[in-house]
């Protein structure tokens, strides 16, 4: 109970608008006893996964059995106060991994009788943080589920989970909003009518809604624009890779820089492949100077190879500890630079 990984009754009470239908479908299946005892909820937007999982947990705890938590029943009050003993959340803390002792604590909790006599729900946010020992320990809970207990694993990288874990869970892939839904939601949540601000935030967030909102609210667009300008100068051969790394490091983290570069590579590929159609997406409508520079100085094969290199590198950096970010960024830039100049 004293573990920093354990948050009793912590949840949010509203899903993103485009996820509400999925929430309601899962609710109906749960009440009809047709839902699996364990779910893997996945999307490239980790914060949206967190919100979905918490929202589902909150409404399932509610005694009203409605599509939204009532907010006034005993269960809702306990969830709001973060004191609901039948809700176990492993939140996205700063630690790189979820250790086996945390999962053992979860298993011990799962074996206790529900205090409110209804449902017990466990949520593991950013489940890809579980190390191998933790995942192996979790198998006990997956193989021997307790009645009226639901386990929700949220992840933006399901391939890091063991096949034995994935095979024992029902997969829930969150749908993405349309361009209109996403822009309307951001406009409403951020209280901004500036379309350029919204477009920039979406590009820098790789179209991840929660991250885009955070960028707008924190005023982060300027530093990302500076990063984009430095990268564009590099691709235009105005600067060398190492000089670009130094400039980029002044404005953003290694993962943010790689995210911006990956987005621009995807933009350039998408724009080139969809030029002949009139159905331009949100990405292609708002091409950045970086995307244009990339397109002018490389062919699609080089871009595709570079994009794959960046995606592999980001995954390695996100799930490793002890790596020097600046050295890793220099290494990746040199590798991408070599790919872009190879003919």
C-alpha positions in Angstrom: 0.0 0.0 0.0 3.0 2.3 0.5 4.5 1.6 -2.9 4.9 4.8 -5.0 3.7 2.9 -8.0 0.3 2.3 -6.4 -2.4 5.0 -6.7 -5.6 4.0 -5.1 -8.7 5.1 -7.0 -7.0 7.5 -9.4 -9.0 8.0 -12.7 -10.4 10.6 -15.0 -14.1 10.9 -15.7 -14.2 11.7 -19.4 -12.9 10.0 -22.5 -11.9 11.8 -25.7 -15.1 12.4 -27.8 -14.0 10.0 -30.6 -13.4 7.2 -28.0 -16.8 7.4 -26.3 -18.4 4.9 -28.6 -15.7 2.4 -27.9 -16.1 3.0 -24.1 -19.9 2.3 -24.5 -19.3 -0.9 -26.5 -17.0 -2.2 -23.8 -19.4 -1.3 -21.1 -22.2 -3.3 -22.8 -20.0 -6.3 -23.2 -18.9 -6.1 -19.5 -22.5 -5.9 -18.2 -23.4 -8.8 -20.5 -20.4 -10.9 -19.3 -19.0 -11.0 -22.8 -15.8 -9.0 -22.1 -12.4 -10.6 -21.6 -10.8 -10.4 -18.1 -7.8 -8.5 -19.6 -7.5 -5.8 -22.2 -4.5 -4.3 -24.0 -5.5 -0.8 -25.1 -3.1 0.6 -27.7 -2.5 3.8 -29.6 0.5 5.8 -30.7 -0.7 8.6 -28.3 0.3 7.3 -24.8 -1.6 10.1 -23.0 -4.8 9.2 -24.9 -4.4 5.6 -23.9 -4.0 6.7 -20.3 -7.1 8.8 -20.5 -9.1 6.0 -22.2 -8.1 3.4 -19.6 -8.8 5.7 -16.7 -12.2 6.8 -18.1 -13.2 3.1 -18.7 -12.2 2.3 -15.1 -14.1 5.2 -13.6 -17.4 4.5 -15.4 -17.2 0.8 -14.6 -16.7 1.6 -10.9 -19.8 3.8 -10.9 -22.9 2.3 -9.4 -25.3 3.9 -11.9 -24.3 1.6 -14.7 -24.6 4.4 -17.2 -22.3 5.6 -20.1 -20.7 8.2 -17.9 -19.9 8.2 -14.2 -22.7 9.8 -12.2 -20.2 11.5 -9.8 -22.5 11.3 -6.8 -22.6 7.6 -5.8 -20.3 6.2 -3.1 -18.0 4.6 -5.7 -17.7 7.8 -7.7 -16.9 9.8 -4.6 -14.2 7.3 -3.6 -12.7 7.4 -7.0 -12.7 11.3 -7.0 -11.1 11.3 -3.6 -8.6 8.7 -4.8 -9.5 6.3 -2.0 -11.3 3.5 -3.8 -9.8 0.3 -2.6 -11.1 -1.7 -5.5 -9.2 0.4 -8.1 -5.4 -0.2 -8.5 -3.5 2.0 -10.9 0.1 1.8 -11.8 0.7 5.4 -13.2 3.3 6.6 -15.7 6.0 7.6 -13.3 9.5 8.7 -14.3 11.1 5.3 -13.6 12.2 3.5 -16.8 10.7 0.2 -15.8 7.9 -1.4 -13.8 9.6 -3.9 -11.5 8.4 -7.4 -10.5 7.7 -6.3 -6.9 5.1 -3.9 -8.2 3.3 -6.6 -10.1 3.5 -8.9 -7.1 1.8 -6.2 -5.1 -0.9 -6.0 -7.8 -1.4 -9.8 -7.6 -1.8 -9.7 -3.8 -4.4 -6.9 -4.2 -6.3 -8.9 -6.9 -6.7 -11.9 -4.5 -8.6 -9.8 -1.9 -12.4 -9.5 -1.8 -13.8 -6.4 -3.4 -14.6 -4.0 -0.5 -17.7 -2.6 -2.2 -18.8 -6.0 -3.3 -18.9 -5.2 -7.1 -16.0 -4.9 -9.6 -12.3 -4.7 -9.1 -10.2 -2.9 -11.8 -6.4 -2.7 -12.2 -4.9 -0.3 -14.7 -1.2 -0.6 -15.8 -0.4 2.6 -17.7 2.5 2.6 -20.1 2.6 -1.2 -19.8 5.7 -1.4 -22.1 7.7 -0.3 -19.0 7.3 -3.7 -17.5 10.6 -5.7 -17.5 10.6 -9.3 -18.4 10.4 -10.5 -14.8 7.4 -8.2 -14.2 5.7 -9.5 -17.3 6.3 -13.1 -16.4 4.9 -12.4 -12.9 1.8 -10.8 -14.5 1.1 -14.1 -16.4 -0.1 -15.6 -13.1 -2.9 -13.0 -12.9 -3.7 -13.5 -16.6 -3.8 -17.3 -16.3 -5.7 -17.4 -13.1 -8.2 -14.4 -13.2 -10.4 -13.7 -10.3 -14.2 -13.1 -10.7 -15.4 -9.6 -11.4 -11.9 -8.3 -11.9 -10.7 -6.5 -15.0 -7.1 -5.8 -15.9 -6.4 -3.0 -18.4 -2.9 -2.7 -19.9 -2.3 0.6 -21.7 0.5 0.9 -24.2 1.8 2.9 -27.2 4.3 0.1 -28.0 2.5 -3.3 -27.7 5.4 -5.2 -29.4 7.5 -4.8 -26.3 5.0 -7.0 -24.4 5.8 -10.7 -24.3 3.8 -12.8 -26.8 2.5 -14.8 -23.8 1.1 -11.6 -22.3 -0.4 -10.4 -25.5 -2.1 -13.7 -26.3 -4.0 -13.7 -23.0 -5.5 -10.2 -23.5 -8.1 -8.8 -25.8 -6.6 -6.2 -28.0 -8.4 -2.8 -28.2 -6.9 -0.4 -30.8 -8.1 3.1 -30.3 -9.5 4.8 -33.4 -8.0 8.1 -34.6 -10.1 11.2 -35.0 -10.8 12.8 -38.3 -9.0 16.0 -39.1 -12.2 18.0 -38.4 -12.8 16.3 -35.1 -9.2 16.8 -34.0 -9.1 20.5 -35.0 -12.5 21.2 -33.4 -11.5 19.5 -30.2 -8.2 21.3 -30.0 -9.8 24.6 -30.7 -12.3 24.0 -27.9 -9.9 22.7 -25.3 -7.1 25.2 -26.0 -9.4 28.2 -26.4 -7.5 29.3 -29.5 -8.9 30.2 -32.9 -5.5 30.5 -34.6 -5.4 27.7 -37.2 -1.7 28.0 -37.7 -1.1 27.4 -34.0 -3.3 24.3 -34.1 -1.6 23.0 -37.3 1.9 23.5 -35.8 0.9 21.7 -32.6 -0.5 18.8 -34.5 2.6 18.4 -36.6 5.0 18.6 -33.6 2.8 16.2 -31.7 2.7 13.7 -34.6 -1.1 14.2 -34.6 -1.4 12.9 -31.0 -4.3 14.9 -29.5 -3.2 15.1 -25.9 0.4 16.0 -26.8 -0.8 18.7 -29.2 -3.0 20.3 -26.5 0.0 20.3 -24.2 2.2 22.0 -26.8 -0.4 24.8 -27.2 -1.1 25.3 -23.5 2.7 25.4 -22.7 3.6 27.6 -25.6 6.1 25.1 -26.9 5.7 25.8 -30.6 8.5 28.4 -30.8 11.2 26.1 -29.6 10.0 23.4 -31.9 10.0 25.8 -34.8 13.7 26.6 -34.0 14.5 22.9 -34.1 12.7 22.6 -37.4 14.7 25.5 -38.8 18.0 24.0 -37.7 17.1 20.6 -39.3 16.0 22.3 -42.5 19.4 24.1 -42.7 21.1 20.8 -42.3 19.1 19.1 -45.0 19.8 22.0 -47.3 23.5 21.5 -46.7 23.9 24.9 -45.0 25.3 23.2 -41.8 27.0 19.9 -40.9 25.3 17.2 -38.9 27.3 17.9 -35.7 26.6 21.6 -35.8 22.9 20.8 -36.3 23.0 18.5 -33.3 24.4 21.3 -31.1 21.7 23.8 -32.3 18.9 21.3 -31.8 20.1 20.4 -28.3 19.5 24.0 -27.3 15.8 23.8 -28.0 14.5 20.2 -27.4 15.2 16.7 -26.2 16.6 14.0 -28.3 13.3 12.2 -28.7 11.5 15.5 -29.6 14.1 16.2 -32.3 13.7 12.7 -33.7 9.9 13.1 -33.5 10.1 16.3 -35.5 12.4 14.8 -38.1 10.2 11.6 -38.4 7.1 13.7 -38.9 8.8 15.8 -41.7 10.0 12.6 -43.4 6.4 11.1 -43.3 5.0 14.5 -44.5 7.3 14.5 -47.5 6.5 10.9 -48.4 2.8 11.4 -47.9 2.7 14.6 -50.0 4.7 13.0 -52.8 2.5 10.0 -52.9 -0.8 11.9 -52.7 -0.1 14.7 -55.1 -2.3 13.3 -57.8 -5.4 13.2 -55.5 -7.5 16.0 -54.1 -8.0 14.3 -50.7 -5.1 16.0 -49.0 -4.9 15.1 -45.3 -4.1 17.3 -42.4 -0.4 16.4 -42.7 -0.1 17.3 -46.4 -2.0 20.5 -46.1 0.5 21.9 -43.6 3.9 21.1 -45.1 6.8 22.5 -43.1 10.0 24.1 -44.4 11.8 21.0 -43.1 9.5 18.7 -45.1 10.1 20.8 -48.2 13.9 20.8 -47.7 13.9 17.0 -47.2 11.9 16.5 -50.4 14.2 18.7 -52.4 17.4 17.0 -51.4 16.4 13.3 -51.3 14.4 10.6 -53.1 11.6 8.6 -51.5 13.8 5.5 -51.0 16.3 7.5 -48.9 13.5 9.0 -46.9 11.9 5.7 -46.2 15.2 4.2 -45.1 15.9 7.2 -42.9 12.4 7.1 -41.3 12.9 3.4 -40.4 16.3 4.2 -38.9 14.8 7.0 -36.7 11.8 4.8 -35.6 14.2 2.0 -34.5 16.5 4.5 -32.7 13.6 6.1 -30.9 12.3 2.8 -29.7 15.8 1.9 -28.4 16.3 5.2 -26.6 12.8 5.1 -25.0 13.4 1.6 -23.5 17.1 1.9 -22.5 18.8 3.6 -19.6 22.3 4.9 -19.3 22.6 6.1 -22.9 24.1 9.5 -23.5 21.4 11.5 -25.4 23.8 13.9 -27.2 26.1 11.1 -28.4 23.1 9.1 -29.6 21.6 12.0 -31.5 25.0 12.7 -33.2 25.2 9.0 -34.2 21.7 9.0 -35.6 22.2 12.2 -37.5 25.4 10.9 -39.0 23.6 7.7 -40.0 20.7 9.5 -41.6 23.0 11.9 -43.3 24.9 9.0 -44.9 21.6 7.5 -46.1 20.5 10.8 -47.6 23.7 11.3 -49.6 23.9 7.7 -50.8 22.9 7.2 -54.4 
